[in-house]
Amino acid sequence: MNDQPKQIGGGRRLFDDFAPKLAALTDDVLFEDVWNRPELSARDRSLITVAVLAAGGDHPQLEFHLGRAVENGVTQEELIEALTHLTFYAGWPKGMGAMGIAKKVFIK
């Protein structure tokens, strides 16, 4: 699993001038450390992240991570299927909201 592309965060780009500690933690801990651990592929981490964000109704982060998931090798069809599946476990409103975000990301 070490042949995957290195995952890089954008915390400093987004918040370094406003919230430098959060920016550093995002880039140095979440992405540099956690996302790049070899025990799970970036693809698997993306699928898990999308599912958790959708289940929690975290739509702004979900929009970003749907794109990241595609970059990490998850297909649009797999993401739609994952969102369909989690709708039954996370709740209809959260699933429908997540699918609306997916449609916005995938149909431009």
CYANA upper distance limits for C-alpha pairs under 8 A (distance plus 0.5 A):
  1 MET  CA     38 PRO  CA      6.23
  1 MET  CA     39 GLU  CA      7.88
  1 MET  CA     40 LEU  CA      7.65
  1 MET  CA     41 SER  CA      6.26
  2 ASN  CA     38 PRO  CA      6.37
  4 GLN  CA     41 SER  CA      7.53
  4 GLN  CA     42 ALA  CA      7.41
  5 PRO  CA     42 ALA  CA      8.43
  6 LYS  CA     36 ASN  CA      6.91
  7 GLN  CA     31 PHE  CA      6.56
  7 GLN  CA     32 GLU  CA      7.42
  7 GLN  CA     35 TRP  CA      6.71
  7 GLN  CA     36 ASN  CA      6.65
  7 GLN  CA     42 ALA  CA      8.04
  8 ILE  CA     27 ASP  CA      7.36
  8 ILE  CA     31 PHE  CA      6.17
  8 ILE  CA     32 GLU  CA      7.03
  9 GLY  CA     26 THR  CA      6.98
  9 GLY  CA     27 ASP  CA      5.28
  9 GLY  CA     30 LEU  CA      8.29
  9 GLY  CA     31 PHE  CA      5.86
  9 GLY  CA     32 GLU  CA      8.04
 10 GLY  CA     14 LEU  CA      6.71
 10 GLY  CA     23 ALA  CA      8.26
 10 GLY  CA     26 THR  CA      8.07
 10 GLY  CA     27 ASP  CA      7.01
 11 GLY  CA     15 PHE  CA      6.30
 11 GLY  CA     16 ASP  CA      7.42
 11 GLY  CA     22 LEU  CA      7.71
 11 GLY  CA     23 ALA  CA      4.57
 11 GLY  CA     24 ALA  CA      7.12
 11 GLY  CA     25 LEU  CA      8.40
 11 GLY  CA     26 THR  CA      5.86
 11 GLY  CA     27 ASP  CA      6.09
 12 ARG  CA     16 ASP  CA      4.85
 12 ARG  CA     17 ASP  CA      8.41
 12 ARG  CA     20 PRO  CA      7.51
 12 ARG  CA     23 ALA  CA      5.15
 12 ARG  CA     24 ALA  CA      6.92
 12 ARG  CA     27 ASP  CA      7.52
 13 ARG  CA     23 ALA  CA      8.40
 14 LEU  CA     23 ALA  CA      7.91
 15 PHE  CA     19 ALA  CA      5.74
 15 PHE  CA     20 PRO  CA      6.72
 15 PHE  CA     22 LEU  CA      7.98
 15 PHE  CA     23 ALA  CA      6.03
 16 ASP  CA     20 PRO  CA      4.75
 16 ASP  CA     21 LYS  CA      8.23
 16 ASP  CA     23 ALA  CA      5.99
 16 ASP  CA     24 ALA  CA      8.14
 19 ALA  CA     23 ALA  CA      6.73
 20 PRO  CA     24 ALA  CA      6.57
 21 LYS  CA     25 LEU  CA      6.62
 22 LEU  CA     26 THR  CA      6.53
 23 ALA  CA     27 ASP  CA      6.78
 24 ALA  CA     28 ASP  CA      6.13
 24 ALA  CA     29 VAL  CA      8.17
 25 LEU  CA     29 VAL  CA      5.61
 25 LEU  CA     30 LEU  CA      7.02
 26 THR  CA     30 LEU  CA      5.51
 26 THR  CA     31 PHE  CA      6.83
 27 ASP  CA     31 PHE  CA      5.70
 27 ASP  CA     32 GLU  CA      6.48
 28 ASP  CA     32 GLU  CA      5.36
 28 ASP  CA     33 ASP  CA      7.02
 29 VAL  CA     33 ASP  CA      5.48
 29 VAL  CA     34 VAL  CA      6.85
 30 LEU  CA     34 VAL  CA      5.56
 30 LEU  CA     35 TRP  CA      6.77
 31 PHE  CA     35 TRP  CA      5.26
 31 PHE  CA     36 ASN  CA      7.13
 32 GLU  CA     36 ASN  CA      6.51
 33 ASP  CA     37 ARG  CA      6.77
 35 TRP  CA     42 ALA  CA      7.23
 35 TRP  CA     45 ARG  CA      7.70
 36 ASN  CA     42 ALA  CA      7.84
 40 LEU  CA     44 ASP  CA      6.67
 40 LEU  CA     45 ARG  CA      6.99
 41 SER  CA     45 ARG  CA      6.74
 42 ALA  CA     46 SER  CA      6.48
 42 ALA  CA     72 ASN  CA      6.43
 43 ARG  CA     47 LEU  CA      6.85
 43 ARG  CA     69 ALA  CA      6.97
 43 ARG  CA     72 ASN  CA      5.38
 43 ARG  CA     73 GLY  CA      6.20
 43 ARG  CA     74 VAL  CA      6.58
 44 ASP  CA     48 ILE  CA      6.73
 45 ARG  CA     49 THR  CA      6.50
 46 SER  CA     50 VAL  CA      6.56
 46 SER  CA     65 HIS  CA      7.46
 46 SER  CA     66 LEU  CA      8.41
 46 SER  CA     68 ARG  CA      7.52
 46 SER  CA     69 ALA  CA      5.39
 46 SER  CA     72 ASN  CA      7.57
 46 SER  CA     74 VAL  CA      8.23
 47 LEU  CA     51 ALA  CA      6.76
 47 LEU  CA     69 ALA  CA      7.09
 47 LEU  CA     74 VAL  CA      7.67
 47 LEU  CA     79 LEU  CA      7.97
 48 ILE  CA     52 VAL  CA      6.71
 49 THR  CA     53 LEU  CA      6.55
 49 THR  CA     65 HIS  CA      7.77
 50 VAL  CA     54 ALA  CA      6.48
 50 VAL  CA     62 LEU  CA      6.61
 50 VAL  CA     65 HIS  CA      6.70
 50 VAL  CA     66 LEU  CA      6.96
 50 VAL  CA     69 ALA  CA      8.20
 51 ALA  CA     55 ALA  CA      6.52
 51 ALA  CA     82 ALA  CA      7.54
 51 ALA  CA     83 LEU  CA      7.43
 51 ALA  CA     86 LEU  CA      7.53
 52 VAL  CA     56 GLY  CA      6.60
 53 LEU  CA     57 GLY  CA      6.57
 53 LEU  CA     58 ASP  CA      5.57
 53 LEU  CA     59 HIS  CA      7.61
 53 LEU  CA     61 GLN  CA      7.52
 53 LEU  CA     62 LEU  CA      6.13
 54 ALA  CA     58 ASP  CA      6.67
 54 ALA  CA     59 HIS  CA      7.45
 54 ALA  CA     62 LEU  CA      6.97
 54 ALA  CA     83 LEU  CA      7.86
 54 ALA  CA     94 LYS  CA      7.01
 54 ALA  CA     95 GLY  CA      7.17
 54 ALA  CA     98 ALA  CA      5.86
 55 ALA  CA     86 LEU  CA      7.51
 55 ALA  CA     87 THR  CA      8.25
 55 ALA  CA     90 ALA  CA      5.55
 55 ALA  CA     91 GLY  CA      8.16
 55 ALA  CA     94 LYS  CA      6.62
 55 ALA  CA     95 GLY  CA      7.53
 56 GLY  CA     90 ALA  CA      8.30
 56 GLY  CA     94 LYS  CA      7.79
 57 GLY  CA     94 LYS  CA      6.01
 57 GLY  CA     97 GLY  CA      7.91
 57 GLY  CA     98 ALA  CA      7.60
 58 ASP  CA     62 LEU  CA      6.53
 59 HIS  CA     63 GLU  CA      6.60
 59 HIS  CA     97 GLY  CA      8.30
 59 HIS  CA     98 ALA  CA      7.24
 59 HIS  CA    101 ILE  CA      7.44
 60 PRO  CA     64 PHE  CA      7.38
 61 GLN  CA     65 HIS  CA      6.70
 62 LEU  CA     66 LEU  CA      6.48
 62 LEU  CA     98 ALA  CA      8.08
 62 LEU  CA    101 ILE  CA      8.04
 63 GLU  CA     67 GLY  CA      7.35
 63 GLU  CA    101 ILE  CA      6.66
 63 GLU  CA    102 ALA  CA      7.60
 63 GLU  CA    105 VAL  CA      7.21
 64 PHE  CA     68 ARG  CA      6.91
 65 HIS  CA     69 ALA  CA      6.35
 66 LEU  CA     70 VAL  CA      6.99
 66 LEU  CA     79 LEU  CA      8.30
 66 LEU  CA    102 ALA  CA      7.56
 66 LEU  CA    105 VAL  CA      7.94
 67 GLY  CA     71 GLU  CA      6.90
 67 GLY  CA    105 VAL  CA      7.80
 68 ARG  CA     72 ASN  CA      6.68
 69 ALA  CA     73 GLY  CA      6.90
 69 ALA  CA     74 VAL  CA      5.90
 69 ALA  CA     75 THR  CA      8.42
 70 VAL  CA     74 VAL  CA      5.37
 70 VAL  CA     75 THR  CA      6.37
 70 VAL  CA     76 GLN  CA      7.48
 74 VAL  CA     78 GLU  CA      6.90
 74 VAL  CA     79 LEU  CA      7.37
 75 THR  CA     79 LEU  CA      6.82
 76 GLN  CA     80 ILE  CA      6.69
 76 GLN  CA    106 PHE  CA      7.99
 77 GLU  CA     81 GLU  CA      6.65
 78 GLU  CA     82 ALA  CA      6.56
 79 LEU  CA     83 LEU  CA      6.66
 80 ILE  CA     84 THR  CA      6.60
 80 ILE  CA     99 MET  CA      7.71
 80 ILE  CA    102 ALA  CA      7.99
 81 GLU  CA     85 HIS  CA      6.58
 82 ALA  CA     86 LEU  CA      6.64
 83 LEU  CA     87 THR  CA      6.65
 83 LEU  CA     95 GLY  CA      6.71
 83 LEU  CA     98 ALA  CA      7.48
 83 LEU  CA     99 MET  CA      7.01
 84 THR  CA     88 PHE  CA      8.00
 84 THR  CA     95 GLY  CA      7.35
 84 THR  CA     99 MET  CA      8.32
 85 HIS  CA     89 TYR  CA      7.95
 86 LEU  CA     90 ALA  CA      6.19
 86 LEU  CA     91 GLY  CA      8.24
 86 LEU  CA     95 GLY  CA      7.14
 87 THR  CA     91 GLY  CA      5.75
 87 THR  CA     92 TRP  CA      5.76
 87 THR  CA     93 PRO  CA      8.39
 87 THR  CA     94 LYS  CA      7.29
 87 THR  CA     95 GLY  CA      4.69
 87 THR  CA     96 MET  CA      7.68
 88 PHE  CA     92 TRP  CA      7.05
 88 PHE  CA     95 GLY  CA      8.30
 90 ALA  CA     94 LYS  CA      7.06
 90 ALA  CA     95 GLY  CA      7.38
 91 GLY  CA     95 GLY  CA      6.71
 92 TRP  CA     96 MET  CA      6.45
 93 PRO  CA     97 GLY  CA      6.47
 94 LYS  CA     98 ALA  CA      6.54
 95 GLY  CA     99 MET  CA      6.62
 96 MET  CA    100 GLY  CA      6.71
 97 GLY  CA    101 ILE  CA      7.00
 98 ALA  CA    102 ALA  CA      6.78
 99 MET  CA    103 LYS  CA      6.61
100 GLY  CA    104 LYS  CA      6.76
101 ILE  CA    105 VAL  CA      6.74
102 ALA  CA    106 PHE  CA      6.48
103 LYS  CA    107 ILE  CA      6.10
104 LYS  CA    108 LYS  CA      7.26
